Amino acid sequence: ESEGLLKALRELLTAKEFKSRMEGVQLLREHCENNPLFISTNVVQIFNSFAPRLQDCHKKVCQQALKALAFMIPILKGALHPVLDHVVTAATESLNTKHSGIYVA
């Protein structure tokens, strides 16, 4: 069951349509809140699909991803160590934007 869930989450996060990517970010946030062990166990696979959303070409996706990351950090804590460099780099590059919503997020 968790393999199917992981596959569905990764497909949403890497979808071509921005609405699907936004749905994937929201689903990741919900799973992090309701089942943090699932996210922690699969953190590398999930964050390989999630980290590009922190620099998404669609501003709404990027903003939602940054807010989701801020929400997930205190929940996942040490489980993020394997992906921390990748996530920090992606988030930092988003701070260079002139879009105030993304910068605030």
C-alpha positions as CSV (number, residue, x, y, z in Angstrom):
1,E,0.0,0.0,0.0
2,S,2.8,2.5,0.8
3,E,4.5,1.8,-2.5
4,G,1.3,2.8,-4.3
5,L,1.0,5.9,-2.1
6,L,4.6,6.8,-2.8
7,K,4.1,6.4,-6.5
8,A,0.9,8.5,-6.6
9,L,2.6,11.3,-4.5
10,R,5.6,11.4,-6.7
11,E,3.5,11.5,-9.9
12,L,1.5,14.4,-8.6
13,L,4.7,16.3,-7.6
14,T,6.2,15.9,-11.0
15,A,3.1,16.3,-13.1
16,K,3.0,18.6,-16.1
17,E,-0.1,20.5,-15.0
18,F,0.5,23.0,-12.2
19,K,-2.8,22.2,-10.5
20,S,-1.6,18.6,-10.1
21,R,1.7,19.7,-8.7
22,M,-0.2,21.9,-6.2
23,E,-2.3,18.9,-5.3
24,G,0.9,16.9,-4.7
25,V,2.3,19.6,-2.4
26,Q,-0.9,19.6,-0.4
27,L,-1.0,15.8,-0.2
28,L,2.6,15.8,1.0
29,R,1.8,18.3,3.7
30,E,-1.2,16.2,4.8
31,H,0.8,13.0,4.9
32,C,3.5,14.8,6.9
33,E,0.9,15.8,9.4
34,N,-1.0,12.5,9.6
35,N,1.7,10.0,8.9
36,P,5.2,11.5,9.4
37,L,6.8,8.0,9.6
38,F,5.8,7.3,6.0
39,I,7.4,10.6,4.9
40,S,10.5,10.0,7.1
41,T,11.0,6.5,5.8
42,N,10.8,7.6,2.1
43,V,12.3,11.1,2.6
44,V,14.9,10.9,-0.2
45,Q,12.5,9.6,-2.8
46,I,9.8,12.1,-1.9
47,F,12.1,15.1,-1.6
48,N,13.7,14.3,-4.9
49,S,10.3,15.0,-6.4
50,F,9.4,17.8,-4.0
51,A,12.5,20.0,-4.0
52,P,12.0,21.1,-7.6
53,R,8.6,22.5,-6.5
54,L,10.6,25.0,-4.4
55,Q,11.7,26.5,-7.6
56,D,8.7,25.8,-9.7
57,C,8.1,28.0,-12.8
58,H,4.5,28.5,-11.6
59,K,4.6,31.0,-8.7
60,K,1.6,29.6,-6.9
61,V,3.2,26.1,-6.8
62,C,6.5,27.6,-5.5
63,Q,4.8,29.6,-2.9
64,Q,2.7,26.7,-1.7
65,A,5.8,24.4,-1.6
66,L,7.8,26.9,0.5
67,K,4.9,27.2,3.0
68,A,4.6,23.4,3.1
69,L,8.3,23.1,3.8
70,A,8.1,25.6,6.6
71,F,5.3,23.5,8.0
72,M,7.1,20.2,7.6
73,I,10.5,21.1,9.0
74,P,9.5,20.9,12.7
75,I,7.6,17.7,12.2
76,L,10.3,15.8,10.2
77,K,13.3,17.3,12.1
78,G,16.2,14.9,11.8
79,A,14.7,12.8,9.1
80,L,15.5,15.7,6.7
81,H,19.3,15.3,7.1
82,P,19.7,13.2,3.9
83,V,18.0,15.9,1.8
84,L,18.9,19.0,3.6
85,D,21.5,20.3,1.2
86,H,19.3,19.9,-1.8
87,V,16.3,21.5,-0.1
88,V,18.2,24.4,1.4
89,T,19.8,25.2,-2.0
90,A,16.4,25.1,-3.8
91,A,14.7,27.2,-1.1
92,T,17.6,29.7,-1.1
93,E,17.4,30.2,-4.8
94,S,13.7,31.0,-4.5
95,L,14.6,33.9,-2.2
96,N,16.2,35.7,-5.1
97,T,12.7,36.3,-6.6
98,K,11.1,39.7,-6.8
99,H,7.7,38.1,-6.3
100,S,6.7,39.2,-2.8
101,G,4.4,36.2,-2.1
102,I,7.3,33.7,-2.7
103,Y,9.8,35.8,-0.8
104,V,7.4,36.0,2.2
105,A,6.7,32.3,2.1
